[in-house]
């Protein structure tokens, strides 16, 4: 049975990616029928992400299980309140998986999220996923619901904060930015490089360009509300560097590192 599932996934994803994702699905599925459904959805162009089933279309980055893990943990750390809804900004939103899962997990009416991306493909996919998940755009009629909207923007651009028309202060900043350095990008398997947009993967020569940009943004006066939380996914052996960027450049002093289910340092979380 496992070999059949692996072959089905490999036809869509390539053998290496298929093997990794099947291991994760086997841990998540409670029984064989559920596992079969997950495999079928993934091979058909969708991706399970927590309790959500999100659309996945090239060249947008496919939501990963390690991202799901820290987003669920983050939801438990957010003091949600319908009396004072949190404002979330997701930088490099891609499929919208991070804010949409938080919108699903937190009490309705407690979160208003905005996703920013440079890719029009990503913005369309995130919008489609919000509709699929039943997460509405903000309006006076939706004040009792969690909401999600998208904005085009390049957060490496000096004019980014003006172009994206921000409405700070924000309570939550999330990002799974491009973090792969050039030497690693050249060694990616074709199942990844041929599917996903290089702009969603390549993070500059050392992989840290977007973290420096995020630090410059969030340290602006009034951009974060007191008590804000910043959660950033990081790549292989980058956690210590990103922690230092958050301390030295963003002036965040309460910083921790969360491991993923495989023991790798995956998420840098800073508190205002």
C-alpha positions in Angstrom: 0.0 0.0 0.0 2.8 2.4 0.9 4.6 1.8 -2.4 1.3 2.6 -4.3 1.0 5.9 -2.5 4.6 6.7 -3.1 4.3 6.0 -6.8 1.2 8.2 -7.0 2.9 11.1 -5.4 6.2 10.6 -7.3 4.4 11.0 -10.6 3.3 14.5 -9.5 6.2 15.6 -7.3 9.3 13.6 -8.2 10.7 10.8 -6.0 12.5 12.8 -3.4 9.7 15.2 -2.6 7.2 12.4 -2.7 9.1 10.4 -0.1 9.4 13.3 2.2 5.7 14.3 2.0 4.5 10.7 2.3 6.4 10.4 5.6 4.6 13.5 6.9 1.2 12.3 5.7 1.7 8.9 7.4 2.3 10.7 10.7 -0.7 12.9 10.3 -3.3 10.4 9.0 -5.2 8.5 11.6 -6.0 5.6 9.2 -5.4 4.3 5.7 -8.6 5.9 4.2 -7.5 9.3 5.4 -4.0 8.8 4.1 -5.4 7.8 0.7 -7.5 10.9 0.6 -4.4 13.1 1.5 -2.4 11.4 -1.3 -5.2 11.8 -3.8 -5.7 15.5 -3.0 -1.9 16.2 -3.1 -1.4 14.5 -6.4 -4.4 16.3 -7.9 -3.0 19.7 -7.2 -4.0 20.5 -3.6 -2.2 20.3 -0.3 -3.4 19.5 3.2 -2.3 22.2 5.6 -3.6 21.6 9.1 -7.3 21.0 8.8 -7.4 23.0 5.6 -7.1 21.7 2.0 -5.4 24.4 0.0 -5.0 24.7 -3.8 -1.4 24.4 -5.0 -0.4 25.7 -8.4 3.0 26.3 -10.0 5.0 28.4 -9.7 3.8 29.3 -6.2 5.6 27.6 -3.3 3.8 24.5 -2.0 2.9 24.7 1.7 5.2 22.5 3.7 4.6 20.4 6.8 7.3 22.2 8.8 5.5 25.5 8.2 2.2 24.0 9.3 3.9 22.8 12.5 5.0 26.2 13.7 1.8 28.0 12.6 -0.3 25.7 14.8 2.1 26.4 17.6 1.9 30.1 17.0 -1.9 30.0 17.1 -1.6 28.7 20.7 0.6 31.7 21.6 -1.7 34.4 20.3 -4.0 35.9 22.9 -7.0 36.1 20.7 -9.9 38.5 21.6 -13.0 39.4 19.6 -13.1 42.7 21.6 -9.7 43.7 20.3 -9.0 41.9 17.0 -5.3 41.3 16.1 -3.9 42.8 12.9 -1.6 40.4 11.1 0.8 41.1 8.2 2.2 38.1 6.3 5.2 39.0 4.1 5.7 36.8 1.0 2.3 35.2 1.5 2.5 32.8 -1.4 -0.5 30.5 -1.2 -1.8 32.3 1.8 -1.3 29.2 3.9 0.0 30.9 7.1 -2.6 33.6 7.6 -5.5 31.4 6.4 -4.6 28.6 8.9 -4.4 31.2 11.6 -7.8 32.6 10.5 -9.2 29.1 10.8 -7.6 28.2 14.2 -8.4 31.5 16.0 -11.8 32.5 17.2 -13.9 34.2 14.6 -13.7 38.0 14.8 -10.3 38.0 16.5 -8.0 38.3 13.5 -7.7 40.5 10.4 -4.9 39.4 8.2 -3.2 40.8 5.1 -0.8 39.0 2.8 1.8 40.7 0.7 3.6 39.2 -2.3 5.5 40.3 -5.4 3.9 37.6 -7.5 0.6 38.1 -9.2 0.3 34.3 -9.4 0.7 34.1 -5.6 -1.9 36.8 -5.0 -4.5 35.1 -7.2 -3.8 31.7 -5.6 -4.0 33.2 -2.1 -7.3 34.9 -3.0 -8.7 31.6 -4.4 -7.6 29.7 -1.2 -9.3 32.3 1.0 -12.5 31.8 -1.0 -12.1 28.0 -0.7 -11.6 28.2 3.0 -14.5 30.6 3.5 -12.4 33.4 4.8 -13.9 36.7 3.7 -12.2 40.0 2.8 -12.6 42.8 5.4 -15.7 44.8 5.4 -18.3 46.3 7.8 -20.4 43.2 7.1 -17.6 40.8 8.2 -16.6 42.3 11.5 -17.6 39.1 13.3 -15.4 37.0 11.0 -11.7 36.6 10.7 -10.7 38.2 7.4 -7.9 38.1 4.8 -6.9 40.4 2.0 -3.9 40.6 -0.3 -1.7 43.4 -1.5 1.0 43.5 -4.2 4.4 44.5 -3.0 8.2 43.9 -3.0 9.6 44.1 0.4 13.1 44.5 -0.8 12.1 47.7 -2.5 12.9 51.0 -0.6 9.4 52.2 -1.4 7.7 49.0 -0.2 6.0 50.5 2.9 4.4 53.2 0.7 3.6 50.9 -2.2 1.9 48.3 0.0 -0.3 50.9 1.7 0.2 49.5 5.2 -2.1 50.3 8.1 0.1 49.8 11.2 0.4 49.1 14.0 0.5 45.4 13.6 0.2 42.8 16.4 1.6 39.8 14.4 4.2 39.6 11.6 4.7 36.3 9.9 6.9 35.3 7.0 8.3 32.3 5.3 10.5 34.4 3.0 12.9 33.2 0.3 15.9 31.9 2.2 17.9 29.6 0.0 21.5 30.9 -0.8 22.8 30.8 -4.3 25.1 27.8 -3.9 22.2 25.7 -2.5 19.7 26.9 -5.1 22.0 25.6 -7.8 21.8 22.1 -6.2 18.0 21.9 -5.8 16.3 18.9 -7.3 14.4 19.5 -10.5 11.2 18.5 -8.8 11.6 21.8 -6.8 13.4 24.2 -9.2 11.1 23.3 -12.2 7.9 23.8 -10.2 8.5 26.7 -7.9 9.2 30.4 -8.7 12.9 31.3 -8.1 11.7 34.5 -6.5 10.0 32.3 -3.8 13.2 30.4 -3.1 16.3 32.5 -3.7 17.2 34.7 -0.7 20.3 36.5 -2.0 23.9 35.3 -2.0 23.8 34.3 1.7 20.0 33.6 1.9 19.5 36.4 4.5 18.4 39.4 2.3 14.7 39.2 3.2 15.4 39.0 7.0 17.4 42.2 6.8 14.6 43.9 4.9 12.0 42.6 7.5 14.1 44.0 10.3 14.3 47.4 8.7 10.6 47.4 8.3 9.4 46.3 11.7 11.8 48.6 13.6 10.1 51.7 12.2 8.4 53.7 14.9 4.8 52.7 15.3 4.9 49.7 13.0 4.5 47.2 15.8 2.0 47.4 18.6 3.3 46.8 22.1 3.3 43.1 22.8 3.6 42.2 19.1 5.0 38.9 17.9 7.2 38.3 14.9 7.5 34.7 13.5 9.9 33.9 10.7 10.6 30.6 9.1 14.3 30.1 8.4 16.5 27.7 6.3 19.3 25.3 7.2 21.7 26.7 9.8 20.2 30.2 9.5 18.4 30.4 12.9 21.3 31.9 14.8 22.0 34.5 12.1 18.3 35.5 11.9 18.1 35.7 15.7 21.0 38.1 15.7 19.3 40.2 12.9 16.2 40.5 15.0 18.2 41.6 18.0 20.7 43.9 16.4 18.7 45.4 13.5 15.1 45.1 14.5 15.8 45.9 18.1 13.8 42.9 19.4 15.3 41.6 22.6 13.0 38.7 23.5 13.9 36.2 20.8 13.5 32.4 20.7 14.1 29.6 18.2 11.5 26.8 17.6 12.6 23.4 16.2 10.5 21.6 13.6 9.3 18.0 14.1 12.6 16.7 12.7 14.7 18.6 15.2 15.9 21.3 12.9 15.9 25.0 14.0 13.0 26.2 11.9 11.4 29.3 13.2 12.7 32.5 14.9 10.1 34.1 17.1 10.6 37.6 18.5 8.4 39.5 21.0 8.0 43.2 21.2 
